[in-house]
Amino acid sequence: MNNKLYGNLIFELSHPGRRAYSLPENRFGHHPLPDACRRAKDAELPECDEMTVVRHYTNHSENNFGVDNGFYPLGSCTMKYNPVINEEISSLKAFTDLHPQQPVETVQGALEVEYNIQRALASITGMADVTLNPYAGAHGELTGLMIITSYHQQRGDTKRTKVIVPDSAHGTNPASAAVCGLEVVEVKSTPEGLVDVNDLRPLLGDDIAGMMMTNPNTLGLFEKDIPEIAKLVHDCGGLLYYDGANLNPLLGAARPGDMGFDVIHLNLHKTFSTPHGGGGPGSGPVGVCEKLIPFLPKPHVIKTKEGFAIEDCRLTEEYSTADNRIGGYLGNFLIILRAYTYILSLGRNHIKEVGPLATLNANYIKECLKDDYELPIDTLCKHEFVFDGLKDKSTGVTTMDVAKRLLDYGYHAPTIYFPLLFHEAMMIEPTESESKDTIDGFIKTMHVIAKEARETPELVKEAPHSTPIGRVDDVLAAKHPILTYRQLIHDMESEE
Ligand SMILES: *Cc1c(COP(=O)(O)O)cnc(C)c1O
């Protein structure tokens, strides 16, 4: 069996009795666990020698694609370079060996990191204070919305059960609102792709808890009517929420706090480097304006005369995020540490270059490719933009085909068929970390694929040709999920 073969599970390489370890002889005698604590049957674990294990996982890792393999222009995800120093710092044993329940005197360094990044993020976003507790962007959204509802409830303003969400929002926005028990009211976009202020006005009233906005929005456009929107939402008594998952292009250019936002979440695992994807560990800090500080969830790191301390739940009777946890301890500490390293290594001056460079790169690609690819909203974009497939629709080559063909050329595909506003959406985000050579190489390849689509469309429609497996059935796994190994073996046997 070819050990490069996909789907080769470590279980299939197992031989009873093989071992990859040898434990020292037991000097303390045999003390069996009481029967009540023992499994009825031994766990079915793979039994392999060390070389088999190492090769198995090394070969699988070679079938993977990451930022370290090649250009990864996945829109709305900010797949930027993750500096190696982040990994070095976050692997220091002084950090990895900490326990969240250690006495605070023994973890002053870790608390200082948390406190400092709380302050750094507050300063970058223009908010008064920040909680690092949420574990992902969506978790940050939920936390932020809970802060908003806590605020209204504590004022006895119990009518506010609705939240306004733009039709172009990331799917997590309405989902988080629903989890928070809020009713979602959709506001439409203008043909230019921005929130339609005229559609917004009649939605506002004393039942509105707040409005969520993403800026730059899902089309990569700057919402230029924010001052007016902020005034309208505040005038009706609502609070304004900023989905800052994609803050990258704003770094050094503008601050949500200055625009009138009351709550913001950030995705450290996008804007502040740190590896992500595949559901890996994330971090979605939430920043709030002054009046919402009492509603930040606990625990929270504060600085006192004696050093850094943890403010914990007061556990009062009243319902409020102020007396609730939204996670176990102080967030995903090692992810926070990577982001802190990233912020410190760029420093106050260089972090300001991130936004403008990410914006320049995106606009450069957009302008170079818009003759071959349909650009439905032809305007200055921020860090990303959306094509609506190839310009020449007569070839029958779809966005899916272009995405698959890119794999043959060693590029990760852009985000496709999202946002849902266009049929053949292709969302490209280069980030600031790519060189001009890399970006030019991508542009050239996209031109080559457009030419292939005109001249040899079958070549594109049947791509990829060079990857270990060709086209997979996208919906099979969703419709017939096989979630256990035993099930897989069983099915394979019954097919024979
Ligand atoms: C990625 C993203 C989210 C969700 O973040 P997760 O960490 O995946 O939960 C929310 N909003 C926007 C605009 C995003 O791009």
The ligand as a Tripos MOL2 file, in Angstrom:
@<TRIPOS>MOLECULE
LIG
   15    15     1     0     0
SMALL
NO_CHARGES

@<TRIPOS>ATOM
      1 C1        -14.2060   34.9320   10.7910 C.3       1 LIG1
      2 C2        -15.3010   35.8610   11.0460 C.ar      1 LIG1
      3 C3        -16.1660   35.6840   12.1450 C.ar      1 LIG1
      4 C4        -16.1540   34.4670   13.0510 C.3       1 LIG1
      5 O1        -14.9620   34.2030   13.6810 O.3       1 LIG1
      6 P1        -14.6890   32.7340   14.2810 P.3       1 LIG1
      7 O2        -13.4270   32.8510   15.0610 O.co2     1 LIG1
      8 O3        -14.5680   31.8330   13.1080 O.co2     1 LIG1
      9 O4        -15.8560   32.3570   15.1390 O.co2     1 LIG1
     10 C5        -17.1340   36.6530   12.3700 C.ar      1 LIG1
     11 N1        -17.2660   37.7180   11.5640 N.ar      1 LIG1
     12 C6        -16.4720   37.9090   10.4810 C.ar      1 LIG1
     13 C7        -16.6720   39.1160    9.6300 C.3       1 LIG1
     14 C8        -15.4720   36.9850   10.1830 C.ar      1 LIG1
     15 O5        -14.7000   37.1720    9.1080 O.3       1 LIG1
@<TRIPOS>BOND
     1     1     2 1
     2     2     3 ar
     3     2    14 ar
     4     3     4 1
     5     3    10 ar
     6     4     5 1
     7     5     6 1
     8     6     7 2
     9     6     8 1
    10     6     9 1
    11    10    11 ar
    12    11    12 ar
    13    12    13 1
    14    12    14 ar
    15    14    15 1
@<TRIPOS>SUBSTRUCTURE
     1 LIG1         1 GROUP 0 **** ****
